[in-house]
């Protein structure tokens, strides 16, 4: 690549990145995807998938709220929940949920088993992906543990594919 073209590409890249960073600060953009094509660099920002506990107060920035638990959160009324979609089919199977029992020692194995289960639900995954294309999506879960729950696995699964 000649020095002039290289300089132009680097300049355009820096301008685009600074614009995207400014946008990300305002809209909580999840991820930047850089696609290169000969002498053109295109940057696409993707909407963020957020995670939130069902008992937290709803927020305007939540976007579409999807409950990803098989069971409705205990003690939570549908009015207070602010749930747009309840996708029980995408939740871990009852057997997997009972086996895991939110035990952090079983986390690695749970993740693998749940990812295997997720592959058998292409329709539900497609529904969530279409909602993500429309705007911000918040995956709602009831578990107390914010690091070891099905919503964390589902978010990572959706972002990888």
Sine and cosine of phi, psi and omega as CSV:
sin_phi,cos_phi,sin_psi,cos_psi,sin_omega,cos_omega
0.00,0.00,0.72,-0.69,-0.01,-1.00
-0.94,0.33,0.36,-0.93,-0.06,-1.00
-0.87,0.50,-0.64,0.77,-0.02,-1.00
-0.90,0.43,-0.72,0.70,0.02,-1.00
-0.91,0.42,-0.70,0.72,0.02,-1.00
-0.85,0.53,-0.72,0.69,0.01,-1.00
-0.87,0.48,-0.67,0.75,0.02,-1.00
-0.90,0.44,-0.71,0.70,0.00,-1.00
-0.89,0.46,-0.70,0.72,0.00,-1.00
-0.89,0.45,-0.69,0.73,0.01,-1.00
-0.87,0.49,-0.76,0.65,0.00,-1.00
-0.88,0.48,-0.63,0.78,0.02,-1.00
-0.89,0.46,-0.73,0.68,-0.02,-1.00
-0.89,0.45,-0.66,0.75,0.03,-1.00
-0.90,0.44,-0.72,0.70,-0.01,-1.00
-0.89,0.45,-0.68,0.73,-0.01,-1.00
-0.90,0.44,-0.68,0.73,-0.01,-1.00
-0.91,0.41,-0.60,0.80,0.06,-1.00
-0.90,0.44,-0.69,0.72,-0.01,-1.00
-0.92,0.38,-0.63,0.78,0.04,-1.00
-0.88,0.47,-0.66,0.75,0.03,-1.00
-0.90,0.44,-0.67,0.74,0.03,-1.00
-0.91,0.41,-0.66,0.75,-0.02,-1.00
-0.89,0.46,-0.60,0.80,0.00,-1.00
-0.90,0.43,-0.53,0.85,-0.04,-1.00
-1.00,0.02,-0.54,0.84,-0.12,-0.99
-0.89,-0.46,0.14,0.99,0.02,-1.00
0.81,0.59,0.76,0.65,0.02,-1.00
-0.90,0.43,0.72,-0.69,-0.13,-0.99
-0.96,0.28,-0.69,0.72,-0.24,-0.97
-0.38,-0.92,0.53,-0.85,0.08,-1.00
-0.95,-0.31,0.72,-0.69,0.07,-1.00
-0.92,-0.39,0.86,-0.51,-0.02,-1.00
-0.99,-0.17,0.83,-0.56,0.01,-1.00
-0.85,-0.52,0.85,-0.52,0.00,-1.00
-0.97,-0.23,0.58,-0.81,0.02,-1.00
-0.52,-0.85,0.96,-0.28,-0.05,-1.00
0.67,0.74,-0.96,-0.27,-0.08,-1.00
-0.98,-0.20,0.27,0.96,-0.06,-1.00
-0.81,-0.58,0.68,-0.74,0.09,-1.00
-0.90,-0.45,0.81,-0.58,0.01,-1.00
-0.90,-0.43,0.72,-0.69,0.01,-1.00
-0.90,-0.44,0.80,-0.61,0.01,-1.00
-0.89,-0.46,0.79,-0.62,0.05,-1.00
-0.98,-0.18,0.63,-0.77,-0.02,-1.00
-0.95,-0.32,0.54,-0.84,0.02,-1.00
-0.93,0.37,0.45,-0.89,-0.08,-1.00
-1.00,0.08,0.59,-0.81,0.19,-0.98
-0.98,-0.21,0.87,-0.49,-0.03,-1.00
-0.97,-0.24,0.33,-0.95,0.08,-1.00
-0.86,-0.50,0.60,-0.80,0.01,-1.00
-0.44,-0.90,0.65,-0.76,0.08,-1.00
-0.96,0.29,0.63,-0.77,-0.08,-1.00
-0.85,0.52,-0.44,0.90,-0.07,-1.00
-1.00,0.03,-0.06,1.00,0.05,-1.00
-0.98,0.20,0.43,-0.90,-0.01,-1.00
-0.93,0.38,0.74,-0.67,0.05,-1.00
-0.88,0.47,0.48,-0.88,-0.03,-1.00
-0.74,-0.67,0.46,-0.89,0.00,-1.00
-0.89,0.46,-0.47,0.88,-0.05,-1.00
-1.00,0.09,0.04,1.00,-0.03,-1.00
-0.93,0.38,-0.45,0.89,-0.05,-1.00
0.94,0.35,-0.65,-0.76,0.03,-1.00
-0.98,0.19,0.83,-0.56,-0.02,-1.00
-0.99,-0.17,0.85,-0.53,-0.04,-1.00
-0.87,-0.49,0.89,-0.46,0.07,-1.00
-0.98,0.22,0.83,-0.56,-0.08,-1.00
-0.92,-0.40,0.40,0.91,0.09,-1.00
-0.99,-0.16,0.53,-0.85,0.06,-1.00
-0.96,0.29,-0.53,0.85,0.00,-1.00
-0.95,-0.30,0.57,-0.82,0.05,-1.00
-0.93,0.37,0.69,-0.73,-0.03,-1.00
-0.85,0.53,0.76,-0.65,-0.06,-1.00
-0.86,0.52,0.76,-0.65,0.09,-1.00
0.97,0.22,0.11,0.99,-0.05,-1.00
-0.97,-0.25,0.83,-0.56,0.03,-1.00
-0.99,0.15,0.43,-0.90,0.01,-1.00
-0.90,0.43,-0.50,0.87,0.02,-1.00
-0.92,0.40,-0.69,0.72,-0.02,-1.00
-0.97,0.24,-0.40,0.92,-0.12,-0.99
-0.93,0.36,-0.57,0.82,-0.03,-1.00
0.83,0.56,0.73,0.69,-0.01,-1.00
-0.99,-0.11,0.79,-0.61,0.03,-1.00
-1.00,0.04,-0.52,0.86,-0.06,-1.00
-0.51,-0.86,0.72,-0.70,0.06,-1.00
-0.93,-0.36,0.95,-0.31,-0.05,-1.00
-0.97,-0.24,0.96,0.27,-0.04,-1.00
-0.92,0.39,-0.50,0.87,-0.05,-1.00
-0.91,0.42,-0.45,0.89,-0.03,-1.00
-0.99,0.13,-0.25,0.97,-0.01,-1.00
-0.93,0.37,0.35,-0.94,0.06,-1.00
-0.85,0.52,0.52,-0.85,0.03,-1.00
-0.86,0.52,0.37,-0.93,0.01,-1.00
-0.85,0.53,-0.65,0.76,0.00,-1.00
-0.89,0.46,-0.71,0.71,-0.01,-1.00
-0.92,0.40,-0.68,0.74,0.01,-1.00
-0.87,0.49,-0.71,0.70,0.00,-1.00
-0.93,0.37,-0.62,0.78,0.01,-1.00
-0.90,0.44,-0.71,0.70,-0.04,-1.00
-0.91,0.41,-0.74,0.68,0.06,-1.00
0.76,0.65,0.53,0.85,0.02,-1.00
0.81,0.58,0.60,0.80,0.04,-1.00
-1.00,-0.03,0.93,-0.36,-0.03,-1.00
-0.83,0.56,-0.42,0.91,0.02,-1.00
-0.93,0.38,-0.41,0.91,-0.01,-1.00
-0.99,-0.12,0.08,1.00,-0.12,-0.99
-0.83,0.56,-0.78,0.63,-0.04,-1.00
-0.86,0.51,-0.70,0.71,0.00,-1.00
-0.92,0.38,-0.66,0.75,0.04,-1.00
-0.85,0.52,-0.72,0.69,-0.01,-1.00
-0.83,0.55,-0.74,0.67,0.00,-1.00
-0.89,0.46,-0.70,0.72,-0.01,-1.00
-0.92,0.40,-0.66,0.75,-0.01,-1.00
-0.93,0.38,-0.63,0.78,0.04,-1.00
-0.88,0.47,-0.60,0.80,0.06,-1.00
-0.89,0.45,-0.68,0.73,0.03,-1.00
-0.90,0.44,-0.64,0.77,-0.03,-1.00
-0.86,0.50,-0.56,0.83,-0.01,-1.00
-0.89,0.45,-0.32,0.95,0.00,-1.00
-1.00,-0.02,0.14,0.99,-0.04,-1.00
-0.79,-0.61,0.84,0.54,-0.06,-1.00
-0.90,0.44,-0.53,0.85,-0.02,-1.00
-0.92,0.40,-0.71,0.70,-0.01,-1.00
-0.92,0.39,-0.63,0.77,0.05,-1.00
-0.89,0.45,-0.65,0.76,0.02,-1.00
-0.90,0.44,-0.62,0.79,0.04,-1.00
-0.88,0.47,-0.72,0.69,0.00,-1.00
-0.91,0.42,-0.68,0.73,0.02,-1.00
-0.87,0.49,-0.62,0.79,0.02,-1.00
-0.92,0.40,-0.58,0.81,0.06,-1.00
-0.92,0.40,-0.62,0.79,0.02,-1.00
-0.89,0.45,-0.62,0.78,0.02,-1.00
-0.90,0.43,-0.48,0.88,0.00,-1.00
-0.98,0.21,-0.43,0.90,-0.03,-1.00
0.30,-0.96,-0.26,-0.97,-0.03,-1.00
-0.90,0.44,0.65,-0.76,0.06,-1.00
-0.82,-0.57,0.71,-0.71,0.08,-1.00
-0.91,-0.41,0.86,-0.51,0.07,-1.00
-1.00,0.09,0.85,-0.53,-0.07,-1.00
-0.98,-0.20,0.72,-0.70,0.01,-1.00
-0.68,-0.73,0.33,-0.95,-0.04,-1.00
-0.97,-0.22,-0.24,0.97,-0.09,-1.00
-0.88,0.48,0.54,-0.84,0.05,-1.00
-0.96,0.29,-0.60,0.80,-0.05,-1.00
-0.97,0.23,0.91,-0.41,-0.07,-1.00
-0.98,0.17,-0.25,0.97,-0.04,-1.00
-0.98,-0.21,-0.40,0.91,-0.08,-1.00
-0.84,-0.55,0.97,0.23,0.05,-1.00
-0.50,-0.86,0.20,-0.98,-0.10,-1.00
-0.90,0.43,-0.49,0.87,-0.01,-1.00
-0.90,0.43,-0.60,0.80,0.03,-1.00
-0.89,0.46,-0.72,0.69,-0.01,-1.00
-0.91,0.42,-0.70,0.71,-0.01,-1.00
-0.89,0.46,-0.69,0.72,0.03,-1.00
-0.86,0.52,-0.74,0.67,0.01,-1.00
-0.89,0.46,-0.65,0.76,-0.01,-1.00
-0.89,0.46,-0.71,0.70,-0.01,-1.00
-0.92,0.40,-0.61,0.79,-0.03,-1.00
-0.96,0.28,-0.44,0.90,0.02,-1.00
-0.97,0.24,-0.51,0.86,-0.12,-0.99
-0.95,-0.32,0.00,0.00,0.00,0.00
